């Protein structure tokens, strides 16, 4: 999993920094193992650009699976990571975890 941290609070600025600083490294990668990104919690204004990035990365890197998680605590991240690993048909998805627009669906109990 790659943690994406330190992005600006503004969605437009965050998308610009991601595309300039993070995306080139991801596209240079030659690995075939599934890729999961983890974004810090953010409000709903970040969902569109994050979802678009993950969907396009999944298309560009196919057959490598690419998904992303956003927010969540350690237990939610572990549960979502296990779910993705056990679901080989899931790719190009942004799973919102925790209290920032997500629910308890992926929370381990």
C-alpha positions in Angstrom: 0.0 0.0 0.0 1.2 3.5 -0.8 0.1 6.2 1.6 -0.5 9.5 -0.1 0.0 12.3 2.5 0.8 16.0 2.6 -1.7 17.1 -0.1 -3.2 20.6 0.1 -6.7 21.1 1.6 -8.1 22.5 -1.6 -9.3 19.7 -3.9 -8.0 21.5 -7.0 -4.6 22.1 -5.4 -4.5 18.5 -4.0 -5.2 17.0 -7.5 -2.5 19.2 -9.0 0.1 18.1 -6.5 -0.9 14.4 -6.8 -0.6 14.6 -10.6 2.8 16.4 -10.5 4.5 14.6 -7.6 2.9 11.2 -7.1 1.5 10.0 -10.4 4.8 10.0 -12.4 6.3 7.5 -9.9 3.3 5.3 -10.1 3.3 5.2 -13.9 7.1 4.3 -13.9 6.4 1.2 -11.8 6.8 -2.1 -13.5 5.3 -4.3 -10.8 2.4 -6.5 -11.5 1.1 -7.0 -7.9 -2.1 -5.2 -7.0 -1.7 -1.5 -6.1 -3.6 0.1 -3.3 -3.3 3.8 -2.5 -4.4 5.2 0.8 -5.4 8.9 1.0 -5.8 10.8 4.2 -9.4 11.6 5.3 -10.8 14.6 3.4 -14.3 16.0 2.9 -16.6 15.1 0.0 -15.0 17.8 -2.3 -12.0 15.4 -2.9 -14.0 12.4 -3.9 -14.4 13.2 -7.6 -10.7 13.7 -8.5 -9.6 10.8 -6.4 -12.2 8.4 -8.0 -11.1 9.6 -11.4 -7.4 9.1 -10.7 -8.0 5.5 -9.4 -10.3 4.6 -12.4 -7.8 5.9 -14.9 -4.8 4.3 -13.2 -6.7 1.0 -13.3 -7.2 1.3 -17.0 -3.7 2.4 -17.7 -2.0 -0.3 -15.6 -4.3 -3.2 -16.5 -4.1 -6.1 -15.9 -2.6 -4.8 -12.6 -5.4 -4.1 -10.2 -5.5 -0.5 -8.7 -7.7 0.6 -5.9 -7.7 3.3 -3.2 -8.8 3.8 0.3 -9.6 7.1 1.9 -9.6 7.9 5.6 -10.4 5.2 8.2 -8.6 3.9 11.2 -6.1 1.0 11.4 -8.9 -1.6 11.8 -10.9 -0.3 8.8 -7.8 -0.1 6.6 -6.9 -3.6 7.5 -10.4 -4.9 6.8 -10.6 -3.0 3.5 -7.1 -4.2 2.4 -8.2 -7.8 3.2 -11.4 -7.4 1.2 -9.5 -6.1 -1.8 -7.0 -8.9 -1.6 -9.8 -11.5 -1.6 -11.8 -9.9 -4.4 -9.7 -10.3 -7.6 -12.4 -8.7 -9.7 -12.3 -5.4 -7.8 -10.2 -2.7 -9.5 -10.5 1.0 -10.2 -12.4 1.6 -6.9 -12.2 4.3 -4.3 -13.4 3.0 -0.9 -14.3 5.7 1.6 -13.6 4.6 5.1 -14.5 6.1 8.5 -16.5 9.1 9.4 -15.7 11.3 6.4 -18.6 10.2 4.2 -18.1 6.5 4.7 -19.8 4.1 7.0 -19.1 1.0 9.1 -19.4 -1.4 6.1 -15.7 -2.3 6.2 -15.1 -2.0 9.9 -14.0 -5.2 11.6 -16.1 -6.2 14.6 
